[in-house]
């Protein structure tokens, strides 16, 4: 596959929300506006907080179903469709880039897009006409996810949009709070400054370096996709923008574009 560094795709970390994101009066418009400002990708590689599988797993590459991995919502959230084409070419490139014997792979040919993948894509690319592949996070260790991002970085020169999909703060206790909790505000402020300053070591050790790190992320799977994105763009961290910030039901929806 040929490369074109002059047309290198950016890579994104986005806060994906839950299925009711579609009903929010602001957030869907923000995602749609962001996608219009991006170069059009040839294909999309999704790494979502909602798929942890080791060794690294490659999802569906022909028919791409949706995984309704949530409970207790109104029926209309379970009837959403996103019939994106599969991306066998992209899957082959992922396999080639991760060919190291120390990086075993497995195939999940029936595993489609979970809500961390399709909820934002419905708003960003509603035509569902761009091939999409989802791969698993094989670990939650930030350094290893950075390494994975570095290995996948050449895909950006081949027209692939790499998206790490999580949530900048993710403690569902916020949903019962009358206002945005202090821990969410503090972590979001810390993260904004760390990202803008390119303080990767601080980000890697966020559980210890960030204020309220354990409250903002009692479990770390929603922050973890950021490190894949950082690894794929680490030489371009100064070239970043934040198309979306603010809070949704007390959780920081900060989303960042690199490159």
N, C-alpha and C positions, 0 to 999 in steps of 0.2 A: 504494500500500500504506500503511495507517495505521501510525502509530508510537505507542508507549506507553513514555515514558521511565521511568515508575514501575516498569515490569517489564523494564527493560533487562537483557539477558543479559550475564553476565561474558564474558571472553575468556581463553583458556588458552594457556600454553606447556607442552607436556608432552614428556617423554623417552619415546620410543615403544618402545624395546627392539628386539629381533630376534624372529623367529618363535618361538624357544624361550622367550620370556617366558611363554607359556601354561603352561609346565611349572614355573615358579618357584612356590615355596610361599607367597610373600608378595605379590609385585607385582600379580598379577591381582586379588586381594582389595582392594588399595589403590585400584586404578583403579575397581573396582565401587563401593566405598564413596564415592569422590569423586563419581561420576556420580549416586548417590542423593542427595547433598547439593546438587546443582545444580538450578536450575529446569529443567523439561523444555523442551528446545528444540523449536521448530517445524521447524528445519532446521539442518544442520551444514555449515560451510564449512571445508574442510581445506587447509592449506598445509604440505606435507611437504618435508623435506630431500631426498627422493628424486625430486623432479620439478623440474628446472631447465629452463626453456624460455623463450626470448625471441623475439618479444614474448610478453607474458603469455598463457597458453593456458588455455582453459576445457575441462574434461574432460567425460566422458559425462553426459548429462542424462536419458536414458531408462533403458535397461538399464545397470546399473553393474557391469561386470566387475571382477575382481581382477587385479592385476599382480603376479605372483610374481617379483619382481625380486631374487632371491637364488639362490645356487647351493651345492650340496654338503650340503644338509640332508636328513634322512630324508623319505621320501615323504609321511608324514602331514601335513607342513607345507604341502604343495602341494595337498592336498585340502580345505583349509579353505574354507568358503563364507561370504559375507556379502552376502546378496541385498537390500541396502538399496534403497529407492525412489530414483529420480533426482529431481533438484531443478531442473526447468526454470524455475520461478518465481525461484529464487535466482540462477540463471545470468542471467536477464534483468535482475535488479537489479544484479548485478555489472557487466554491460555498461553499464547506465545510470549507475552511479556512476563508472565509468572511461571516460566518453564523451569526455573531453578528447582532442583530436586528437594530443596528444603522448603518449598512452597507447594505442598500437595493440594490438589483441587478435586472437587466432586461436582457432579451434575445433578440438578433438581429440575428436570425438564417440564414438570407440571407446576412448579412454584412461580406464581405470577407476582404482580405488583401489590404490595401491602399499602395501607393508607398513608404511610410516610412517603411513599412514592407517588401514588396516583392522586391524592388530594391536592397537592400543589400543581401537578401536571395538568389536571383538569382546568385549572385557572390560567396557567401559563401557555399551554398549547392545546386549547380545547378541540382543535380539529383531529387530534390523535393521529397525526399523519407522519410522525417522526419515529423511527425505530427506537425502541427502548429495551434496555437490558438492566436487570437488577442483580447485583451480587451481594453476598452476605458479608457481614463483618466477622472475620474469623477470631477476633480478639477484641477486648476493650482496652488493652494497653496502649496508651497514646504513642509511645515511641514506635511500636510495631505498626500501628496504623499510619504513622508518618512514612515509614518504609514502604508500606503498600501504596500510598499515594505517589511516592517517587517512582515506583515501578510502573504505575499507570500513566504517569505524566505524558509520555509520547503520544497518547491518544488525543491529546489536545491539538496536536499538529495534524491530526487526521480527521478533524471535524467533529470530534466527540465533545459533548458538554458533560463534564463530570460534576455531579451534584451529590454533596453530603447532606443528608436530610435528617435533622434532629429537632431540637428546641433549645434555645439559648439558656433558658432556665426551665427546669422540669421537676416540680414538686407539686403533686395534685392537691396538696393542702391549700394551695393558693385559691383553688376554685371555691372554697368556702369562706374566704376572707372578704370583708366588705370593701377593702381598698387593696391596692398593690402592696404586697408585703415588703418590709424593709429589706429582707434577704434577697428578694428578686431585684429590687432597685440597686442594691449594693453590688451584687454580682454582675449585673448588666453594665454598670458604670465601670467596674474594674475590667471587664472583658473588652469593652470599647477601647479603653486606653491601652490595654495590652496588645490588642490587634493593631491599632494605629501605630504603636511604637515598634511593632515587629518583635515583641518580647516572647519568642517561641518557648524559651525555657520556662518562663512564668506560666504560660498556657499549658505546657506539658505537665506541670506540677500544680494544676489548678486546685486540686483537692486541699493542698496545704497553703498555697500562695494567695488564693482568692478569698476575700471576705465572704463568709457564709457559704463557702464552697460545698459543704456537706448538706446544707439546707437547700441550696439551689439545685443540687443534683444528689439526692439520697442514693440513687444508682446512676451510673455514668453513661448509659447507652445513648442518651439524647445529646450529650456533648461530644461523644466519641467521633461521629462522622466529620466533625470539624477537622480532625487531624489527618484524615485522608485528603481533604481539600488542601490543607496547608502543605502536606507532602507533595502534592501535585503542582504546587505553585510557589515553593519556598524561595525561589530566586526572584519572585515578583511581588513580594508581600507589600512593598511600598506602593504598588499600583493596585489600590483597593478602593472600594466604595461600599457604602451601606444603603442600599435602596429601600430597606424596610427596617424600622425600629419601633419602639413603643412597646405596649403591653396588651395582652389579650387574656382577660380573666385572671390577671395577676402574674402571668408568665411572660417573660421577655421574648418577643418575636424577632429579635435582631437577626438579620440575614445579610450576608457579606459576599461581595464579588471580588475575586482576585484575578489579576491579569487583564 
